[in-house]
């Protein structure tokens, strides 16, 4: 059987919603990463607004084209929010996310096939060794980094401009606003909404958000858009740099924060425009967002670097959480059989949960 015929048969065997998410995400990422490639590798006269408007209009085109097939989520974070706050069947979540990641990965391959020669020449002209320090200047065509490399290697001092906490908050807030726009524009109860032009309104919202957040984190707002091209770039010669430059930021900033942001935006959109909504999912979103904000705005916030298990016999006493100049009692360590602790130093200790830590000060 000819390859083209076999491929067509597989395509028609896919569910319409799977084809819709795959094609829509492919178009979004191809248009978006393609314009980043022309800006970086070909030095086309493309500024932030031109890149942002292509991303936004690319999203609008993808929604107009595939909305009737799958609803055009094109974003795992939006899919999670839809499952929580609409009648979207949760059993389809894995299939939607798979289609989105596959579409984004194929789009990254198409961008590389189209601009690979220009990317190579860009690296040669600037003495960049792909996969080594400094090659984020070209890797940014696919994945996202903070702060925005802007087509240049990121020196260590410049990497301090945007902390891990601020990057988390930027991706969280940007995705929350995007999800709020999606829920608001699509709500039947919103009589002032754009109706049939909702895809265009959503695309323009994305363009606006990119103009605001891209200088900080490159404005991902979409785990599939970031992680799939990031993985492709790792396989295409950038090796582990896409997963090491910002530490665990590839996971916390560009996957977890957008998911929490979309849930929060879904809470706001559902509360504003719908009389019925999922209170359990809403509570999860609100508490998760609150925890994230505490982490971000705490002066003691740092990314997790070490984990040490200590018994309560070794560390005990009442500890307080410090926010600014205010101390809040949080727990007595003697009540825990085992607790995750790191960086014990004098009268202060650090309790580390997951990928973030909280600094506590002993009374």
N, C-alpha and C positions, 0 to 999 in steps of 0.2 A: 504494500500500500504506500503511495507517495506520502512524503512527510507532511506536505501541506494539507492533504486530505485527512490524515490522522489527526493533525492539529485541529482542524475544523470539527472533526467528530468529537474530540475531547471538549472543545469550546461549547458545543451544543448540548453535551451531557451535563454541563454545569447548570446549577439552578440560576434562574434569572437574577436573583438578588446577589448571588456570588459573582456573576459576570458584571453586574452593575458596580459593585464595590471594587472589584479588581480593575476594571476599566477606568472608573472615576478617579481612583487613587493614582493610577498610572498617569492620567492626564495632569492631575494636580502637581505631582512631583516632577514630571517631565517638564512642564512649563516653568515651574518655579526653579528647580535646580538648573534647568537649561539657561535661564536668564542670569543666574549667579555665575554659571560657567562663562558666558559671554562677557560678563563684567570683570571677572578675575583673570581668566586665561587669555582672552582676546583683547582685553583693555578697551572694550567698547565704551563709548561715552554714556554709561548707564549709572545713574546715581541711585540713592536710596529709594526715592519715590518711584523711579522707573521699575526697579526690582519689585517694590511693594505692589505696584498696580498690576504687574504681570501675575504675581502670586494671587492677587485678589480676583482678577478677571479669569485666571485659569481655574480657580475654584468655582466661579460662577458658571463657566462653560461646562465643567464636570458635573455640577449639580443639574443644570438644564438638561444635559444629555442622559444622565443615569438616574435622576430622581424618581422616574416612573418605574424603574426596575428594583431599586433597593432602598429608596429613601435618601440615598446619597449621604451617608454618614461620613465616609472617607477618612475616618479618624477614630481610633480605638477609644479615646477619651469620650468622644461624643456618643459612641455606641454604648458605653457603660452608662452614661447619663440617660440616654434614651430608654435603656432597659430598666432604670430605676424610676423614671418619672413619666413614662408613657406606657402604652400597651404593647411596646415592642417585646417580642417573645425572647426571654433570656436564654433559651436553648440555642438561639442563633448567634449568640455572642462569639463563641469560638470560631465559627465559620466566617463571620464578618471580619474579625480581627485577622484571620488567616488570609482572607482575600485582600485586605488592606495592606498587609505586610508584603504579600506577593506582588501586588501592583506597584508598590513603592520600590521594591527591589528590582523589578523589571525596568522601571523608569530610570533608576540609577544606572543600570546596564546600558540603556539606550542613550543616556546622556554621555556616558563614557565612550561608547562606540562613536558618537558624533563628534565629541570634543577631545578625545584621548590624545590626539596628536598635538593639539594646541596646549593641552595641560602639560604634556611632556616638554614642549619647547619653553613654556613659561618657567618650569622648574630648572631647565638647563640654563636659561638666560640669567637666572638669579642664584645659581649655585645651590639649589635646594636638592637635598638627597631624600627621595621619597621614603617614608617610614622612619625618618630620623627627626630629631628636634628641629623645628622650623618648617617642617612640611605641612603643618596645619594651614599654611598659606594657600595651599592647593587642596588639601583635604576638606576645607570648608565648603567646597563646591557640593559636597555630598552630605556630610554630617554637620552638626552645629557645635559651637564652642563659645565659651565666655571668658573674657569679653570678645566681641566680634573681631576676628583677626584682620578683616578688611583687606585680604589678599596679601598680608605681610606676616612674617614670623612673629610670634608673640614672645617678647623678652619677659624674663621673670618678673621684673618690676611692673610691667604693664598688666600682668595677670592678676595683680593685687587690686586693680581698679574696680573689678566686680567680684565681690566675695561669693563664696558658695551660698551663703544665706540670701544675699540679694538676688542671685541668679534663680534660686528656688522661688523666691517671692515673685520675681518678674514672670516666670513661666506659669506660676499658679494664677496670678492676677490676670495675665493676658488671656489664658485659656478660659478663666471664669467669665470674662467679658465677652469672649467669642461665643461661649455656650449660652450666655444670657441673650445675646443677639439671635442665636439660632432658635431658641425656645420662644423668644418674644416675637420674632418675625413670622414664625410658623404657627403661632397660636391662633385658633379661630376666634377666640374671645377678644383678640387685639383688633378692634375695629379700625384702628388707625394704622395698621400694619401695611406692608407693601404688597400683600396678596400674591398675585402671579409673578411679581418681580422680586420675590423674596430671595432667590438665588443671587441676583445682582446686589441686593442690599447686604447679604451675608458676605459676598466677595469684597465689597467696599469696606465693610467692617474689618475684615482681615487686613486689607491694605492699610487702613488707619492704624491698626494695632502694630503692624510691622514697622511703620514709620516711627512709632513711639518706642518699641521694645527691641528692635533689631540691633541698635548700637550696643546694647547690653549683652543679650544672649542669642542673637540672630533670630529671635522670635519663632520658636518651633511650634508650640501649642499642639503638637500632634506626634504621639509616640511612633506611629508607623512612618511618618515623613522623615523622622530623624533616625530611628534605629535601623531600619532596613537599608537606606543608603549608607549609613555609617558602617554596617556590616559589609556591604559591598566594597566600600573603600578599603576596609581592612584586608579583604581578599584580593583587591586590585593593586596591592603593593605598599599601602600605608601601614601594614602590619598591625601592631598593637597601639600605635599612636592615637587612633580615634577613641580608644578605650582607656587611655592612661593620662592624656594631657590634663583633663580636669578631674582626675581621680574617679570617684564614683558618680561624678556629675552626669555622666551619660545615662545613668539609671535614675538618680534622685531628681535631677533638674529636668531632664527631657522625657522621662517616662512617668514617674510617680507624681511630680508636681502638676503636669497637665491633667492627669486623671483626677486628682483632688480638685483642681480648678474647674474642670467640666462638671463634676458633681455639685460643686458650690454654685456655679452658674445655673445648673439645672434646678437647684433648690429655689434660687431667686426667680427664675423664669416661671417655674411651676406655681410658686406662691403668688406671683403678680397676676398671672393670666389664667390659672386653672383653679377650680374649686376643690378638686380632688387630687391628691398627690401622695406619694409614698413617704410616710412620716419616718419610718425606720431608716430608709436611705437618706432622707434629709438630715436626720440626726447624725448619721455617720459622716456625711459631708461637712456639716457645721463643726462637729467636734474635731475632725481631721484638719479642717482649715484653721481652727483655733490653735491646735497644737503646732501647726506649721508656723503660724504668726508668732507664737511664743518663741519658737526656735530662732526665727529670723531676727526678731527685735531684741533678743537677749544679747547683752554685751559679751556674755561668756560663750556664745555659740561658736563652735568649731566643728569641722568635719571629723568623723570618727577615724582615729588613727590606730588605737590599740584597744584590746579587750583583755581584762584580767579578772579571773574569778577569785573573790576573797570571801572567806566565811565571816559570819557576824561576830565571831570572837576576835577577829583581826581588825574589823572596822565596826564601831558601834557608837551610839549617841544620837541625839536629835539633830537633824540637819535642816537647813533653811534654803529656800531658793531665792536668789537675789535678782530683782528686776530694778535697775536703776539704783536708788538708795534705799529701797524698801525690801525688807526680809519677810518671807512667807514660810511658815513651818510646813513641811510637806510630809515627812515621815520619820519614824524612829527605826534606824537600821536594825535594831535588835529584833524587830518583828519579822524579819525576813530570814529564811533558812540560808539562802544563797542570794547574792545580788551582784549584778554586773557592774564592776567598778574599775576605773582606770585613772592613772595620773594622780595618785595620792601624793599630796605635797603639804606638809605641815598641818595647818588647821583647815585645809580645804580639800575637798574630794570631788571627783567627777563621776556622776552616774551616767552611763551610756546606754541608750536604748536604740537598737537598730543601727541606723547609719548617722545618728546625731547624738550629741551629748549635752547634758545640762550640768552647769557648774553649781555646786552646793557649798555652802559655808557653814562650818560647825558653830553652834551657839557657844 
